[in-house]
Amino acid sequence: MRRISILGATGSVGQSTIDLIARAPDEYEVVALTGGRNIAQLAKDARRLNAQLAVTAHDDCLADLRVALQGSGIEVAAGAVALCEAAARPADWVMSAIVGAAGLPPGLAALDQGATLALANKETLVTAGPLVMARAAASGARILPVDSEHSAAFQCLTGEDPAQVERLILTASGGAFRDWPLAQLASATPAQAATHPTWDMGQRITIDSASMFNKALEVIEAKEFFGIAPDRIEVLIHPESLVHALVGHTDGALIAHLGAPDMRHAIGYALHWPTRRELPVARLDLAEIGGLSFQRPDPERFPALGLARQVMARGGLAGAVFNAAKEQALDGFIAGAMKFTEMADAVAASLERAEAEPGLIDAEFTLDNIVMADGLARTWAADYIGNLNKR
Ligand code: NDP
């Protein structure tokens, strides 16, 4: 039996992971499931999968979790430290599917125990790429990408000589506002931004898809994971979301990965790697689909992509600042405190303030320094939002 833990089990990726595991209950022993505020779902899955441990991120949810799991024999716990302890419980495979920078410390704990880390939480590599890679190397843990574009690229690269890779192309649907007139973007509401044309995902990543902050994070994640130079990573808008990534080789060959827009594809690949297994995903009928289209993203419409280039060129803790400011700006947009188009301005302003802070971006890559940069960036972005509201 393979011992499995799922961090962020109640979310979109977590639920897709559970869907796959629940289809073969005899193959898996579920060690730990973690969630946030959706206690009913966490308790239901913990019982169904007979987990050893269920953890909520929030201390004020512990009593509810305890009641929901009464009589089950399943251990319960709450809080940030308990999340890391859950990730550190001996397991063979750990899914990292918490949303945001909160996923970093438990991800590191899973790596430290040597478990294979199936990485959906892109913020882990964006905020702490070199630290994460060093911790994986120290324990011998393997990281398998779960972001669909990175899983696709990983599959295209299997068996290839990295020295002969010329470029990596990540595709993007273009999100909810791909075809909106530019002038209308400032009036976009959170509900409109949270509607994705092709993927069914959590609210935050869906809004990040509309602003392309999601793709910006993915470009940085790809640089960290594959070690490809930033100028060799391209983004193409591909409205059909069927080609997830392409890898160009020195002989001119471009190898593409196609599949239905269903996260169980990438999750299943990471779950069964290095083998392939039958997965409950739709098969593409290319004759029925008829055509695939691609366009270059408009930098004016999607300023987040330019900011990602700036972050990669700067290196150091710029990724942690970028991500934290983006999370704060997203909170501001969801709360109605700022316009859709102001999110990129808030992030740019936070990056500028970080530059003005002596030694901050070039500080050593430690968890403490990353947490410090993250905290400062949130404050700066919040200040920016506060000033907008004083106008
Ligand atoms: P969701 O918002 O659907 O789920 C997030 C999960 O994290 C939930 O279990 C939630 O708990 C939990 N959570 C929220 N806040 C915290 C916190 N502070 N501490 C601990 N746990 C917390 O997100 P997604 O599943 O959409 O995305 C998860 C990650 O995977 C993100 O990094 C995203 O970028 C990445 N990803 C997602 C894809 C997708 O298709 N959804 C595709 C590729 C990557 P609760 O809901 O109980 O409050």
Boltz pocket constraint, residues with backbone or C-beta under 6 A from the ligand:
constraints:
  - pocket:
      binder: B
      contacts: [[A, 7], [A, 8], [A, 9], [A, 10], [A, 11], [A, 12], [A, 13], [A, 14], [A, 34], [A, 35], [A, 36], [A, 37], [A, 38], [A, 39], [A, 57], [A, 83], [A, 96], [A, 97], [A, 98], [A, 99], [A, 100], [A, 102], [A, 120], [A, 121], [A, 122], [A, 123], [A, 146], [A, 147], [A, 148], [A, 199], [A, 200], [A, 201], [A, 202], [A, 203], [A, 204], [A, 205], [A, 263]]
      max_distance: 6.0
